Amino acid sequence: MASVDRKSSATDGDDGAYAAMIARAEALIPKLRDRAARTEELRRLPPETERDLHDAGLFRVVQPKRVGGSEFDYVALVDCADALGQGDASVAWNFANLASHHWMLGMFDKRAQDEVWNRDVNALIASSFIFPAGRARKVDGGYVLSGSWPFSSGVESCEWNMLASVVSSDDEADGIEYRIFLLNKRDYKVNDTWIAAGLRGTGSNDVEVEDAFVAEHMSVAASDLAGGPTPGSTVNPNALYALPVFSLFPYVLSGVALGNAQACLDDYVEIARHRASTYNRAKVGDMQITQIKIAEASAKVDAARLVMRSNCIAAMADARRNHIPHMAAKTRLRRDGAFSVNLCTEAVSLLFAASGARSLFISGALQRQFRDAHAINAHLAFNFDAAGTNYGRVALGLPSENLTL
């Protein structure tokens, strides 16, 4: 495994605790690699893996300290997913998703936080932030929500779910409102649909809701998460809970691509050191083409890590000085999030191609890393055409097409 400097630049004096958390994540890598085939077979996290993540405190890295969380800086999501992704991208994906929802819950009304954390501070929360998948209408005391949401990763492990929806109105002049609703599992149905080519172990199943009442305090407007004070700021004043959520959304998951690509690179280098060509018995590591592929892939991975970490660290610095990024900066964050993950996918793809027929064996990790890389890249947050178009629009003086920013 490559030596990586993941020291957070701003953890309020918690550098020792931060390093210890990263070390606990790295210590799980051998276990996760050993369990990877079983994780894919189960199509969800094995119970022992879920327990390992709980025991290490990883699910709570960005949970408020007032309820016992670590409250590390936002870059923790990238760094911990990077480490776990070197073991198994499916595990890293579920870690990052579920850990980030403790961060988001810290922005809800305190009553919503209490309803979840007073019952169980370790409770896991799933999500699906596909706003058009739901329809909500305002009623006395809250909302009535219905819809069908895909890709709710890790949902079988969760007691709660954050579901995004459009709020309908009889008056078109009111415009479109985007909101996120927090529901207990008794209020939604899980459909076992996740039979996928990549990220097989994430259990990213569909969720259905039919006319569920959601109290006002169990919901938050997307506009309240655009940067600056949130409904949760009164009890969670840390700048972490004043970040622009959907501008930084790619970095919740980008570390998964990073760790997966790093593992692929490390494996390739290790094999090339000892492997001889099948056809002429030449040492693969002595071949110039091998050396060039290693250089190119490592440059892409290193560049991706630099982009991801520096943007997260800069966002925290902005929030600490109460600066809310303007729209051009927000679209740049989305652009960079997609671009950096694309770099990771390119690195894995070139190493896969350079590995020849060896890469095809199901018994090896490379085919899984390739499938997982492309599954990660399929997420809309990493679609560079979408992110790049919106960045270009704003750069040219046109309005943003992303209504959540």
C-alpha positions as CSV (number, residue, x, y, z in Angstrom):
1,M,0.0,0.0,0.0
2,A,1.3,3.4,-0.9
3,S,2.2,5.8,1.8
4,V,-0.4,8.6,1.9
5,D,-0.4,11.7,4.0
6,R,-4.0,12.1,5.2
7,K,-3.3,14.5,8.0
8,S,-6.3,16.8,8.3
9,S,-5.4,20.5,8.0
10,A,-8.0,21.7,10.5
11,T,-9.4,19.3,13.1
12,D,-9.4,21.7,16.1
13,G,-6.4,20.1,17.7
14,D,-7.6,16.5,17.1
15,D,-4.7,15.5,14.8
16,G,-3.9,12.6,17.1
17,A,-7.4,11.3,17.2
18,Y,-7.7,11.8,13.5
19,A,-4.6,9.8,12.8
20,A,-5.8,7.1,15.0
21,M,-9.2,6.9,13.2
22,I,-7.4,6.7,9.8
23,A,-5.2,3.9,11.3
24,R,-8.2,2.0,12.4
25,A,-9.7,2.2,8.9
26,E,-6.4,1.1,7.3
27,A,-6.2,-1.8,9.8
28,L,-9.5,-3.2,8.3
29,I,-8.1,-3.4,4.7
30,P,-6.9,-7.1,4.9
31,K,-10.2,-8.2,6.4
32,L,-12.2,-6.4,3.8
33,R,-10.2,-7.9,1.0
34,D,-10.6,-11.3,2.4
35,R,-14.4,-10.8,2.7
36,A,-14.9,-9.1,-0.7
37,A,-16.2,-12.2,-2.5
38,R,-18.7,-12.9,0.3
39,T,-19.8,-9.3,0.4
40,E,-20.6,-9.5,-3.3
41,E,-22.4,-12.7,-2.8
42,L,-24.5,-11.3,0.0
43,R,-25.1,-8.1,-2.1
44,R,-24.8,-6.1,1.2
45,L,-22.3,-5.7,4.0
46,P,-21.7,-8.8,6.0
47,P,-22.7,-8.4,9.7
48,E,-19.1,-8.7,10.8
49,T,-18.0,-5.9,8.5
50,E,-20.8,-3.6,9.7
51,R,-19.8,-4.4,13.3
52,D,-16.1,-3.7,12.5
53,L,-17.1,-0.2,11.2
54,H,-19.2,0.5,14.3
55,D,-16.4,-0.7,16.7
56,A,-13.9,1.5,14.9
57,G,-16.1,4.5,15.3
58,L,-16.0,5.1,11.5
59,F,-19.7,5.6,11.0
60,R,-19.5,8.6,13.5
61,V,-16.6,10.5,12.1
62,V,-18.7,13.6,11.2
63,Q,-21.4,13.2,13.8
64,P,-21.6,16.0,16.4
65,K,-19.4,15.7,19.5
66,R,-22.4,16.6,21.6
67,V,-23.8,13.1,21.0
68,G,-20.4,11.4,21.2
69,G,-19.4,11.7,17.5
70,S,-15.9,12.6,16.4
71,E,-17.0,15.8,14.5
72,F,-13.9,15.7,12.3
73,D,-13.5,18.0,9.3
74,Y,-15.3,17.1,6.1
75,V,-12.2,15.7,4.5
76,A,-12.6,12.8,6.9
77,L,-15.2,11.3,4.5
78,V,-12.6,11.3,1.7
79,D,-9.7,10.0,3.8
80,C,-11.6,7.2,5.5
81,A,-13.3,6.1,2.3
82,D,-9.9,6.2,0.6
83,A,-8.5,3.8,3.2
84,L,-11.5,1.5,3.3
85,G,-11.8,1.5,-0.5
86,Q,-8.3,-0.1,-0.7
87,G,-10.0,-3.1,0.9
88,D,-13.4,-3.2,-0.8
89,A,-15.2,-0.4,-2.6
90,S,-18.6,-1.7,-1.6
91,V,-17.7,-1.3,2.0
92,A,-16.2,2.1,1.5
93,W,-19.3,3.2,-0.4
94,N,-21.7,2.2,2.4
95,F,-19.4,3.7,5.0
96,A,-19.3,7.1,3.2
97,N,-23.0,7.2,2.5
98,L,-24.1,6.2,6.0
99,A,-21.5,8.3,7.9
100,S,-22.4,11.4,5.8
101,H,-26.0,11.2,7.0
102,H,-24.9,11.8,10.6
103,W,-23.4,15.0,9.3
104,M,-26.6,16.0,7.5
105,L,-28.8,15.1,10.4
106,G,-26.7,17.6,12.4
107,M,-28.3,20.3,10.2
108,F,-31.9,19.3,10.8
109,D,-34.0,20.8,13.6
110,K,-32.8,19.6,17.0
111,R,-36.1,17.7,17.5
112,A,-35.3,15.5,14.5
113,Q,-31.7,14.9,15.9
114,D,-33.2,14.0,19.3
115,E,-35.7,11.6,17.8
116,V,-32.9,9.6,16.1
117,W,-30.0,10.0,18.5
118,N,-31.9,9.8,21.8
119,R,-33.0,6.4,20.8
120,D,-29.6,5.2,19.5
121,V,-26.5,7.4,18.7
122,N,-25.3,4.6,16.5
123,A,-28.5,4.4,14.4
124,L,-27.7,4.2,10.7
125,I,-29.5,6.4,8.2
126,A,-29.9,5.6,4.5
127,S,-30.9,8.0,1.7
128,S,-31.9,8.6,-1.8
129,F,-31.5,12.2,-3.0
130,I,-33.4,11.9,-6.3
131,F,-35.9,14.7,-5.8
132,P,-38.2,13.9,-8.8
133,A,-38.7,10.4,-7.4
134,G,-41.0,11.8,-4.7
135,R,-44.1,14.0,-4.3
136,A,-45.0,15.7,-1.1
137,R,-47.8,18.0,-0.2
138,K,-48.0,20.4,2.8
139,V,-50.6,19.6,5.5
140,D,-51.2,20.7,9.0
141,G,-48.1,20.0,11.0
142,G,-46.0,18.6,8.2
143,Y,-46.1,16.9,4.9
144,V,-47.6,13.8,3.2
145,L,-45.0,12.0,1.2
146,S,-45.2,9.4,-1.6
147,G,-42.8,8.0,-4.1
148,S,-40.4,5.4,-5.2
149,W,-36.7,6.0,-4.9
150,P,-33.9,3.9,-6.3
151,F,-30.3,3.4,-5.1
152,S,-30.8,3.6,-1.3
153,S,-27.4,2.2,-0.4
154,G,-27.1,0.1,2.8
155,V,-30.8,0.5,3.5
156,E,-31.2,-3.0,5.0
157,S,-28.8,-2.0,7.8
158,C,-30.7,1.3,8.6
159,E,-33.4,2.4,11.0
160,W,-34.0,5.7,9.1
161,N,-33.9,7.1,5.6
162,M,-33.5,10.6,4.1
163,L,-35.6,10.8,1.0
164,A,-35.6,13.8,-1.3
165,S,-38.8,15.1,-2.9
166,V,-40.4,17.9,-4.8
167,V,-43.1,19.6,-2.8
168,S,-46.2,20.2,-4.9
169,S,-48.4,23.2,-4.6
170,D,-51.8,24.2,-5.9
171,D,-50.4,27.7,-6.7
172,E,-47.9,27.6,-9.5
173,A,-46.6,31.0,-8.4
174,D,-45.1,29.3,-5.3
175,G,-42.6,27.7,-7.6
176,I,-40.8,24.4,-7.0
177,E,-39.5,23.5,-3.5
178,Y,-37.0,20.7,-2.9
179,R,-37.0,19.1,0.5
180,I,-35.5,16.2,2.3
181,F,-37.7,14.0,4.6
182,L,-36.4,11.8,7.4
183,L,-38.5,8.7,7.8
184,N,-38.3,5.7,10.2
185,K,-38.2,2.3,8.5
186,R,-41.7,1.5,9.5
187,D,-42.9,4.2,7.0
188,Y,-41.2,2.8,3.9
189,K,-40.9,-0.5,2.0
190,V,-37.6,-1.9,0.7
191,N,-37.7,-3.7,-2.6
192,D,-34.7,-6.1,-3.2
193,T,-33.6,-4.8,-6.6
194,W,-29.8,-4.5,-6.3
195,I,-28.4,-7.1,-8.7
196,A,-25.6,-5.2,-10.2
197,A,-22.4,-5.5,-12.1
198,G,-20.4,-3.2,-9.8
199,L,-20.5,-2.2,-6.2
200,R,-22.4,-5.4,-5.7
201,G,-22.1,-5.4,-1.9
202,T,-23.8,-2.1,-1.3
203,G,-27.4,-3.3,-1.1
204,S,-28.5,-0.2,-3.0
205,N,-32.2,-1.2,-3.1
206,D,-35.3,0.7,-4.0
207,V,-37.5,2.3,-1.4
208,E,-41.3,2.9,-1.6
209,V,-43.4,5.3,0.4
210,E,-47.2,5.6,0.2
211,D,-48.9,8.6,1.9
212,A,-46.6,8.8,4.9
213,F,-47.0,11.7,7.2
214,V,-43.7,13.5,8.0
215,A,-43.7,16.1,10.8
216,E,-42.4,19.5,9.9
217,H,-39.3,19.2,12.1
218,M,-38.4,15.9,10.4
219,S,-37.9,17.7,7.1
220,V,-35.4,20.3,5.8
221,A,-35.5,22.4,2.7
222,A,-32.6,22.0,0.2
223,S,-32.3,25.8,0.2
224,D,-31.4,25.6,4.0
225,L,-28.4,23.5,3.1
226,A,-26.9,25.8,0.5
227,G,-24.2,27.1,3.0
228,G,-24.3,29.1,6.2
229,P,-26.5,28.6,9.3
230,T,-28.9,25.7,9.2
231,P,-31.8,24.7,11.5
232,G,-29.3,22.6,13.4
233,S,-26.8,25.4,13.9
234,T,-28.1,26.4,17.3
235,V,-26.9,23.1,18.8
236,N,-24.1,22.3,16.3
237,P,-22.2,25.6,15.7
238,N,-19.2,23.9,14.2
239,A,-18.4,25.1,10.6
240,L,-18.8,21.5,9.5
241,Y,-22.6,21.9,9.8
242,A,-22.6,25.2,7.8
243,L,-21.1,23.7,4.6
244,P,-23.0,23.8,1.3
245,V,-24.3,20.2,1.2
246,F,-25.0,19.7,-2.5
247,S,-22.1,21.7,-3.7
248,L,-19.8,19.3,-1.8
249,F,-22.0,16.2,-2.5
250,P,-19.4,14.5,-4.8
251,Y,-16.9,14.4,-2.0
252,V,-19.1,12.2,0.2
253,L,-18.3,9.4,-2.2
254,S,-15.2,10.4,-4.2
255,G,-12.8,8.8,-1.7
256,V,-14.3,5.4,-2.6
257,A,-13.0,5.8,-6.2
258,L,-9.7,7.0,-4.9
259,G,-9.1,4.0,-2.6
260,N,-10.3,1.6,-5.2
261,A,-7.8,3.1,-7.7
262,Q,-5.0,3.1,-5.2
263,A,-5.5,-0.5,-4.5
264,C,-5.5,-1.4,-8.2
265,L,-2.3,0.5,-8.6
266,D,-0.6,-1.1,-5.6
267,D,-1.6,-4.5,-6.8
268,Y,-0.4,-3.9,-10.3
269,V,3.0,-2.7,-9.1
270,E,3.4,-5.7,-6.7
271,I,2.6,-8.2,-9.5
272,A,4.8,-6.4,-12.0
273,R,7.8,-6.7,-9.7
274,H,7.7,-10.5,-9.8
275,R,5.8,-11.5,-12.9
276,A,7.4,-12.8,-16.1
277,S,5.8,-12.5,-19.5
278,T,3.8,-15.6,-20.6
279,Y,5.3,-15.5,-24.1
280,N,9.0,-14.7,-23.7
281,R,9.6,-14.9,-20.0
282,A,10.9,-11.4,-19.9
283,K,10.4,-9.7,-16.5
284,V,7.3,-7.5,-16.8
285,G,8.8,-4.9,-14.5
286,D,11.7,-4.4,-16.8
287,M,9.4,-3.4,-19.7
288,Q,9.2,0.3,-20.5
289,I,5.5,0.1,-21.2
290,T,4.9,-1.2,-17.7
291,Q,6.9,1.6,-16.2
292,I,5.0,4.2,-18.2
293,K,1.6,2.7,-17.2
294,I,2.6,2.9,-13.5
295,A,3.7,6.5,-13.9
296,E,0.5,7.5,-15.7
297,A,-1.9,5.7,-13.3
298,S,-0.1,7.0,-10.2
299,A,-0.2,10.6,-11.6
300,K,-3.9,10.3,-12.1
301,V,-4.5,8.9,-8.6
302,D,-2.2,11.4,-6.9
303,A,-3.8,14.3,-8.8
304,A,-7.3,13.1,-7.9
305,R,-6.4,12.9,-4.2
306,L,-4.9,16.4,-4.2
307,V,-8.1,17.8,-5.8
308,M,-10.5,16.0,-3.5
309,R,-8.6,16.9,-0.3
310,S,-7.7,20.5,-1.1
311,N,-11.3,21.3,-2.0
312,C,-12.7,19.8,1.2
313,I,-10.1,21.6,3.3
314,A,-10.8,24.9,1.5
315,A,-14.5,24.5,2.0
316,M,-14.0,24.1,5.8
317,A,-11.8,27.2,5.8
318,D,-14.5,29.2,4.0
319,A,-17.2,28.0,6.5
320,R,-15.0,28.9,9.4
321,R,-14.9,32.5,8.2
322,N,-18.6,32.5,7.5
323,H,-18.0,32.7,3.8
324,I,-20.7,31.2,1.6
325,P,-19.3,30.3,-1.9
326,H,-20.8,32.1,-4.8
327,M,-22.4,30.0,-7.6
328,A,-19.3,29.9,-9.7
329,A,-17.3,28.4,-6.8
330,K,-20.1,25.9,-6.1
331,T,-20.2,24.7,-9.7
332,R,-16.4,24.4,-9.6
333,L,-16.7,22.1,-6.6
334,R,-19.1,19.9,-8.6
335,R,-16.8,20.0,-11.7
336,D,-13.7,19.0,-9.7
337,G,-15.6,16.3,-7.9
338,A,-16.6,14.6,-11.1
339,F,-13.2,15.2,-12.8
340,S,-11.2,13.7,-9.9
341,V,-13.3,10.6,-9.9
342,N,-13.0,10.3,-13.7
343,L,-9.2,10.4,-13.2
344,C,-9.5,7.4,-10.8
345,T,-11.6,5.5,-13.3
346,E,-9.1,6.2,-16.1
347,A,-6.3,4.9,-13.9
348,V,-8.1,1.6,-13.2
349,S,-9.1,1.2,-16.8
350,L,-5.5,1.6,-18.1
351,L,-4.1,-0.8,-15.6
352,F,-6.9,-3.3,-16.4
353,A,-6.0,-3.1,-20.1
354,A,-2.3,-3.4,-19.3
355,S,-2.8,-6.5,-17.3
356,G,-3.9,-8.6,-20.3
357,A,-5.8,-11.8,-19.9
358,R,-4.8,-12.0,-16.2
359,S,-7.3,-9.3,-15.5
360,L,-10.2,-11.5,-16.5
361,F,-10.0,-14.1,-13.8
362,I,-12.9,-13.8,-11.3
363,S,-10.5,-15.1,-8.6
364,G,-8.5,-11.9,-8.8
365,A,-9.2,-8.5,-7.3
366,L,-8.6,-6.6,-10.6
367,Q,-11.8,-7.5,-12.3
368,R,-13.8,-6.3,-9.2
369,Q,-11.8,-3.1,-9.0
370,F,-12.6,-2.5,-12.7
371,R,-16.3,-3.2,-12.2
372,D,-16.5,-1.1,-9.1
373,A,-14.6,1.8,-10.7
374,H,-17.1,2.1,-13.5
375,A,-20.1,1.6,-11.1
376,I,-18.8,4.5,-9.0
377,N,-18.3,6.6,-12.1
378,A,-21.9,5.9,-13.2
379,H,-23.2,8.0,-10.3
380,L,-24.7,11.3,-11.5
381,A,-22.4,13.3,-9.2
382,F,-19.4,12.0,-11.3
383,N,-20.9,12.6,-14.7
384,F,-18.5,15.2,-16.1
385,D,-20.8,16.1,-18.9
386,A,-23.4,17.2,-16.5
387,A,-21.1,18.9,-14.0
388,G,-19.0,20.5,-16.8
389,T,-22.0,21.8,-18.6
390,N,-23.3,23.5,-15.5
391,Y,-19.9,25.0,-14.7
392,G,-19.6,26.3,-18.3
393,R,-23.1,27.8,-18.1
394,V,-22.3,29.8,-15.0
395,A,-18.9,30.8,-16.3
396,L,-20.7,32.3,-19.3
397,G,-23.1,34.2,-17.1
398,L,-26.1,31.8,-17.5
399,P,-28.1,30.6,-14.5
400,S,-27.2,27.3,-12.9
401,E,-29.4,24.3,-13.9
402,N,-28.7,22.5,-10.6
403,L,-31.6,23.7,-8.4
404,T,-30.0,22.2,-5.2
405,L,-26.9,24.5,-5.2
